[in-house]
Amino acid sequence: MEDDDGLARLVAHQLRLAGFRVHGRIEPHSLISDAERDRSALFILDLILREVDGLELCRRIRAHQSLRGIPILILTARTTSEDLKRTLDGGADIYSAKPFTSLA
């Protein structure tokens, strides 16, 4: 989930080029059921979202038995050491700061 539509399209495009099947924007209220149904391999979340805090979504995923083993990448403009600590303590596996450079 990414709040910037252009960046979301760029990331999805790069993942598709790499051979991944990408689900577009998923609504926070249906994230758990959609991920269970489609057996997601990775979650990419922003911390700053319109509907709900990305860290809260991360915690929801980690609390759900069938999803807790799926890696979570946080892609965010929040770059303080406290943001990094909160994110990793909240259950994220990978933390990456925006902006970033696409190599493809």
N, C-alpha and C positions, 0 to 999 in steps of 0.2 A: 504494500500500500504506500503510495507516494502522493503527496498533496500537489505537486507540480506536474501537470498533465504532459508537458513537453519532455520532462525528464523521465516520467513513467514510460512514455513511448520509446524513448531512446534506450532505456534499460531493457525493455521488452524486446525491442528489435535486436539488440546485441545478443540477448539470450537465445532468441529464435535462430539467429545466424550460427550460433554455437550448437544448435540441434536440440534445444530444450523446448518443451511445450509450455507456453506461458498463459496463465489466466490473468486477464486484465484486472481492472479495479474491482475488488470484492468489498461488499458492504461490511462494516464491522459487526453488525448484528448477525450476519450469516457466515462469518469467517470460519468458525469451528465446524459447522455442518458442511460447508463447501469443501473444506480441506479434508474432512473425513471421507466424503463421497469421491473426491478426485485423487486422493492419496498424494498429497503434495510432497515434493522432495526437498523444498526449500521455501522459507518465507523471507521476503524482503520487505522490511518495514521502515518507515520514517518515524522519527519521534514526534514530529510536528504534523498532525493530521487535522482535518477539519472536524470530523465527527467525534473522535476519541483519541486519547493520548496513545502513541505507538508503544510506549513502555507498558501501558495497561494491556494492550493486545498481546504483547510478548508474555506477560504474566498469565493471561488467559490460556495461551497456547501451552505454556509449560505446566499449567494446572490440569490440563486435559490428558488423561492417560494415553489415549491412542495417538496423540500428536507430540508428546513431550520429547521424543527422540529426533524430531525433524529439526535440522539446523535453522537458525534465525540469523539473518544478516540485517543489521541496523545501518541504514544509509541516511545520514543526517547532516544538517548544517550546524548542529550543536556540537561544539568541539572542545569544551573545557574538560579538564581532568575529572571533575565531578560528574559531568555527563557520561564520560566513558565508564567510570566506576559504577554509577547507577544503572547503566545499560547492561553491563556484564553481570552485575549482581542481580539484575532483574531477569536474567535467563538467556540473554543473547549470546550467540557463539562468536559472531564477528561484528566488529564496529568499523565503519568506514565513513570518513568525513566527505562532505560535499564542499566545494565542487571537486570533481574528479575528472580525469582524462580518459576517454575511450581509446583503446589501442587498435580497434578494428576500423 
